[in-house]
Amino acid sequence: MLQSDALPAAAQFFSRQAVEISPQRLARIFGNTAIDSRNTCQPLDWYLQPHDFAERNGLYLQHAEELLQQAADAALDDAGLQASDIDIIVTISSTGIATPSLDALLLERMPFRRDVQRLPVFGLGCAGGVQGLGRAAALAQGQPGAKVLLLVVELCSLTLRHGDRSKSNIIATALFGDGAAAAVISTDGTGPAVTAWGEHTWPDTLDVMGWDAGNDGLKVIFSRDIPLLIEEDFRGALDEFLNRHDLTRQQINHFVAHPGGAKVLDALEVVFDLPPGGLIPSREVMRRHGNMSAVTVLFVLQELRRAGLKQDQRLLLTSMGPGFTAAFALMETS
């Protein structure tokens, strides 16, 4: 979906909702995202009509299964493995409800072993890609030789709510997209090594980001102060994490940042001591795909891998999610 097509559709949508926002202001919001296109699991016209939570969650189950199978097939092919080689599946998603969980549904579509261990995780939001990588690495480290498949899928577009006149809903309409990603982690694996992971949750910040569950589904919550929180508080949490591993920011070769939005990336570039626009892979992924919540940082990592990573490079993956929590992961090439 092109952003140039989404803007007039959004104007029509909010006009029907009696939202008092001028066409000029809406165009400014869409333009400020620096997004050219996004993926959505439904055609654009579908979003202009009201749909109850049952219908939207049914579509979540359908599309999440399909996207996860595609992502899993690609990751297994990249690793030279079969589904039957996988010992553990870690599945990250926060944009729908699945019980049985998505990994159980996937067992009916792919030839995983019936003794595969499953760990579905809900509620991490945008931090889920980095936190999921850390959880998968911990499981691989705890069971040397085990092959862990990390699956991440988010269908943010299905959470668009009719009747929600909040600024958060307006911004979400301009920012979020859908996607899935997967990776295989093992102590016997090749490729970049996950060497450390961690997180920091700030006190009294539960209202900064998350969902507000209502009769018509999940309402997005994110504070306008997130860029300010990053500028003021993120550096300390980051340096504390790096210090635990005898590192400094200056020793990081690549900052793999979740592109939560243009202002978020602006703030992170200040924290990382990068020039404006320095988070090039993050900005490029956001330009082409928008914010896919937990999925996005793995797209940024893949962008770097495709560009070619040199030997003996150190990568820092970062993201932020409900809690309010910053997630970190260190990777090294060898």
C-alpha positions as CSV (number, residue, x, y, z in Angstrom):
1,M,0.0,0.0,0.0
2,L,1.5,3.3,-1.1
3,Q,1.3,6.1,1.5
4,S,0.0,8.4,-1.3
5,D,-3.0,6.0,-1.5
6,A,-3.4,5.7,2.2
7,L,-3.7,9.5,2.8
8,P,-7.0,10.1,0.9
9,A,-8.4,6.9,2.4
10,A,-7.5,8.1,5.9
11,A,-9.1,11.5,5.1
12,Q,-12.3,9.7,4.1
13,F,-12.1,7.4,7.2
14,F,-11.7,10.2,9.7
15,S,-14.3,12.3,8.0
16,R,-16.8,9.5,8.6
17,Q,-15.8,9.4,12.2
18,A,-16.4,13.1,12.6
19,V,-12.8,13.6,13.7
20,E,-11.9,17.3,13.6
21,I,-8.7,17.3,11.6
22,S,-7.9,19.4,8.6
23,P,-6.7,17.9,5.3
24,Q,-3.6,19.9,5.7
25,R,-2.8,18.6,9.1
26,L,-3.5,15.0,8.1
27,A,-1.2,15.4,5.1
28,R,1.5,16.8,7.4
29,I,1.2,13.8,9.8
30,F,1.5,11.4,6.9
31,G,4.4,13.3,5.3
32,N,6.3,13.5,8.6
33,T,6.4,9.7,8.9
34,A,8.9,9.5,6.0
35,I,7.1,6.4,4.9
36,D,6.6,5.6,1.2
37,S,4.8,2.3,1.4
38,R,3.5,-0.3,3.9
39,N,2.2,-3.8,3.7
40,T,-1.3,-4.5,4.9
41,C,-3.0,-7.9,5.1
42,Q,-6.3,-6.5,3.7
43,P,-7.1,-4.3,0.7
44,L,-7.4,-0.6,1.4
45,D,-11.2,-0.4,1.0
46,W,-11.7,-3.0,3.7
47,Y,-10.4,-0.6,6.4
48,L,-13.0,2.0,5.6
49,Q,-15.8,-0.2,6.8
50,P,-16.4,-1.1,10.5
51,H,-15.5,-4.7,11.5
52,D,-16.0,-6.3,14.9
53,F,-13.2,-7.8,16.9
54,A,-14.3,-11.4,16.1
55,E,-13.9,-10.7,12.4
56,R,-10.6,-8.9,12.8
57,N,-9.2,-11.6,15.1
58,G,-10.3,-14.3,12.6
59,L,-8.3,-12.5,9.9
60,Y,-5.4,-12.2,12.3
61,L,-5.3,-16.0,12.7
62,Q,-5.6,-16.6,9.0
63,H,-3.0,-14.1,7.8
64,A,-0.6,-14.7,10.7
65,E,-0.4,-18.4,9.9
66,E,0.2,-17.7,6.2
67,L,2.9,-15.1,6.9
68,L,4.6,-17.2,9.5
69,Q,4.8,-20.1,7.2
70,Q,6.4,-18.0,4.5
71,A,8.9,-16.5,7.0
72,A,9.7,-19.9,8.6
73,D,10.3,-21.4,5.1
74,A,12.7,-18.6,4.2
75,A,14.6,-18.8,7.5
76,L,14.9,-22.6,7.3
77,D,16.1,-22.4,3.7
78,D,18.7,-19.8,4.7
79,A,19.9,-22.1,7.5
80,G,19.9,-25.2,5.2
81,L,17.5,-26.9,7.6
82,Q,14.2,-28.7,7.4
83,A,11.2,-28.1,9.7
84,S,11.9,-31.5,11.3
85,D,15.3,-30.2,12.4
86,I,13.8,-27.6,14.8
87,D,13.8,-28.4,18.5
88,I,12.2,-25.3,19.9
89,I,9.8,-22.6,18.5
90,V,9.6,-19.2,20.0
91,T,6.6,-17.2,18.7
92,I,6.2,-13.4,19.3
93,S,3.0,-11.5,18.5
94,S,0.9,-8.9,20.2
95,T,-1.7,-7.8,17.6
96,G,-4.2,-10.7,18.0
97,I,-5.4,-13.5,20.2
98,A,-4.6,-17.1,19.4
99,T,-5.4,-20.1,21.7
100,P,-4.3,-22.6,20.5
101,S,-1.3,-20.4,19.9
102,L,0.1,-19.6,16.4
103,D,2.9,-22.1,16.7
104,A,0.4,-24.9,17.4
105,L,-1.6,-23.8,14.3
106,L,1.6,-23.9,12.3
107,L,2.3,-27.5,13.3
108,E,-0.7,-28.4,11.1
109,R,0.8,-26.6,8.1
110,M,4.4,-27.6,8.3
111,P,6.2,-30.9,9.1
112,F,7.7,-30.0,12.5
113,R,8.3,-32.9,14.8
114,R,5.5,-33.6,17.3
115,D,7.9,-33.3,20.2
116,V,9.0,-29.8,19.3
117,Q,9.0,-27.4,22.3
118,R,6.8,-24.3,21.9
119,L,7.0,-20.9,23.6
120,P,4.4,-18.4,22.5
121,V,4.9,-14.9,23.9
122,F,2.3,-12.1,23.9
123,G,2.4,-8.5,25.1
124,L,6.0,-7.3,24.3
125,G,4.8,-5.0,21.6
126,C,7.5,-3.2,19.6
127,A,10.2,-4.6,21.8
128,G,9.3,-8.2,20.9
129,G,11.8,-8.6,18.1
130,V,14.8,-7.9,20.3
131,Q,13.4,-9.6,23.4
132,G,12.4,-12.6,21.3
133,L,15.9,-12.9,19.9
134,G,17.3,-12.8,23.5
135,R,14.8,-15.4,24.7
136,A,15.7,-17.7,21.7
137,A,19.4,-17.3,22.3
138,A,19.0,-18.1,26.0
139,L,17.1,-21.3,25.1
140,A,19.8,-22.3,22.6
141,Q,22.5,-21.6,25.1
142,G,20.7,-23.7,27.7
143,Q,20.3,-26.6,25.3
144,P,23.6,-26.7,23.3
145,G,23.1,-28.0,19.8
146,A,19.3,-27.4,19.9
147,K,17.9,-25.5,16.9
148,V,15.6,-22.7,17.9
149,L,13.2,-21.1,15.4
150,L,12.2,-17.6,16.3
151,L,8.9,-16.5,14.7
152,V,7.6,-12.9,14.8
153,V,4.4,-11.7,13.2
154,E,2.4,-8.5,13.7
155,L,-0.8,-7.4,11.9
156,C,-1.0,-3.9,13.2
157,S,-3.5,-2.8,10.5
158,L,-6.2,-5.0,11.9
159,T,-6.3,-3.0,15.2
160,L,-7.6,0.2,13.4
161,R,-10.8,1.1,15.3
162,H,-13.8,2.9,14.0
163,G,-15.1,5.5,16.5
164,D,-11.6,6.1,18.0
165,R,-11.0,9.9,17.7
166,S,-7.7,9.9,19.6
167,K,-4.5,11.4,18.2
168,S,-2.8,8.0,18.8
169,N,-5.3,6.4,16.4
170,I,-4.6,9.1,13.8
171,I,-0.9,8.6,14.0
172,A,-1.2,4.8,14.0
173,T,-3.1,5.1,10.7
174,A,-0.2,6.8,9.2
175,L,2.6,4.7,10.7
176,F,1.9,1.0,11.2
177,G,2.0,-1.9,8.8
178,D,1.9,-5.7,8.8
179,G,4.7,-8.2,8.5
180,A,6.5,-11.3,9.7
181,A,10.1,-12.4,10.2
182,A,11.9,-15.5,11.3
183,A,15.4,-16.6,12.3
184,V,17.1,-19.8,13.4
185,I,19.4,-19.7,16.5
186,S,21.7,-22.5,17.6
187,T,25.1,-22.9,19.3
188,D,26.0,-24.9,16.2
189,G,24.8,-22.2,13.8
190,T,26.7,-20.0,11.4
191,G,26.3,-16.3,10.8
192,P,26.3,-13.5,13.3
193,A,26.4,-14.7,16.9
194,V,24.1,-13.4,19.6
195,T,26.5,-12.7,22.4
196,A,24.4,-10.8,25.0
197,W,20.9,-9.5,25.7
198,G,19.1,-7.5,28.3
199,E,16.5,-4.9,29.0
200,H,15.5,-2.0,31.2
201,T,12.0,-1.2,32.5
202,W,11.5,2.3,33.8
203,P,9.2,2.9,36.9
204,D,5.8,4.6,36.6
205,T,5.7,4.3,32.8
206,L,2.9,1.7,32.3
207,D,0.8,4.3,30.4
208,V,3.5,5.2,27.9
209,M,2.7,2.4,25.4
210,G,0.4,-0.6,25.0
211,W,-3.2,-1.7,24.4
212,D,-6.4,-0.6,25.9
213,A,-8.8,-3.5,25.4
214,G,-12.3,-2.4,24.6
215,N,-15.5,-4.0,23.3
216,D,-14.4,-3.4,19.7
217,G,-10.9,-4.6,20.1
218,L,-7.4,-3.3,21.0
219,K,-6.9,0.5,21.1
220,V,-3.3,1.6,20.6
221,I,-1.7,3.7,23.4
222,F,1.6,5.5,22.9
223,S,2.6,8.7,24.6
224,R,3.7,11.8,22.6
225,D,6.6,12.0,25.1
226,I,8.4,8.8,23.8
227,P,11.1,10.8,21.8
228,L,11.7,12.9,24.9
229,L,12.0,9.8,27.2
230,I,14.5,8.4,24.8
231,E,16.6,11.6,24.7
232,E,16.6,11.9,28.5
233,D,16.7,8.3,29.8
234,F,17.7,5.9,27.1
235,R,21.4,6.7,27.1
236,G,21.8,5.8,30.8
237,A,20.0,2.4,30.4
238,L,22.1,1.7,27.2
239,D,25.4,2.5,28.8
240,E,24.5,0.4,31.9
241,F,23.9,-2.6,29.6
242,L,27.1,-2.0,27.6
243,N,29.1,-1.5,30.8
244,R,28.0,-4.9,32.1
245,H,29.7,-6.4,29.0
246,D,32.8,-4.1,29.2
247,L,31.7,-2.1,26.1
248,T,31.1,1.5,25.2
249,R,28.9,3.0,22.4
250,Q,32.1,3.8,20.5
251,Q,32.8,0.1,20.2
252,I,29.6,-0.6,18.3
253,N,30.0,-0.9,14.5
254,H,26.3,-1.0,13.6
255,F,23.3,0.2,15.5
256,V,20.3,-1.9,14.5
257,A,17.4,0.2,15.8
258,H,13.7,-0.5,15.7
259,P,12.2,2.4,13.6
260,G,9.4,3.4,15.9
261,G,8.9,6.6,13.9
262,A,10.9,9.5,12.4
263,K,11.1,11.4,15.7
264,V,12.2,8.2,17.6
265,L,15.0,7.7,15.1
266,D,16.0,11.3,15.4
267,A,16.3,10.9,19.2
268,L,18.2,7.6,18.9
269,E,20.7,9.2,16.6
270,V,21.5,11.7,19.3
271,V,21.8,9.0,21.9
272,F,24.1,6.9,19.6
273,D,26.2,10.0,18.7
274,L,25.4,9.6,15.1
275,P,24.8,12.4,12.6
276,P,21.2,13.2,11.6
277,G,20.0,10.5,9.3
278,G,22.8,8.2,10.4
279,L,20.5,5.2,11.1
280,I,20.3,4.5,7.4
281,P,19.1,0.9,7.4
282,S,16.4,1.7,10.0
283,R,15.2,4.6,8.0
284,E,15.2,2.6,4.8
285,V,13.1,-0.2,6.3
286,M,10.7,2.3,7.7
287,R,10.4,4.1,4.3
288,R,9.5,0.8,2.6
289,H,7.5,-1.0,5.3
290,G,6.5,1.5,8.0
291,N,6.4,0.4,11.7
292,M,5.6,-3.3,11.8
293,S,6.0,-3.4,15.6
294,A,8.2,-6.3,16.8
295,V,8.9,-7.5,13.3
296,T,10.6,-4.3,12.1
297,V,14.0,-4.6,13.8
298,L,14.6,-8.0,12.2
299,F,13.9,-6.4,8.8
300,V,16.6,-3.9,9.7
301,L,19.0,-6.7,10.6
302,Q,18.3,-8.4,7.3
303,E,18.9,-5.1,5.5
304,L,22.4,-5.0,7.0
305,R,23.1,-8.7,6.2
306,R,22.1,-8.2,2.5
307,A,24.3,-5.1,2.3
308,G,27.2,-7.3,3.5
309,L,28.6,-7.4,7.1
310,K,32.4,-7.4,7.5
311,Q,34.2,-9.8,9.8
312,D,34.7,-8.9,13.4
313,Q,31.9,-6.4,13.5
314,R,29.8,-5.7,16.6
315,L,26.0,-5.0,16.3
316,L,23.7,-3.5,18.8
317,L,20.0,-4.2,18.4
318,T,17.6,-1.9,20.3
319,S,13.8,-1.5,20.6
320,M,11.3,-0.2,23.0
321,G,7.9,-1.6,24.1
322,P,5.2,-1.6,26.8
323,G,6.5,-1.5,30.3
324,F,8.0,1.1,29.3
325,T,10.9,-1.2,28.4
326,A,14.1,-0.8,26.4
327,A,15.4,-4.1,24.9
328,F,19.0,-4.7,23.9
329,A,20.9,-7.5,22.1
330,L,24.5,-7.7,21.1
331,M,25.7,-9.6,18.0
332,E,29.1,-10.2,16.5
333,T,30.4,-11.4,13.1
334,S,33.3,-13.7,12.9
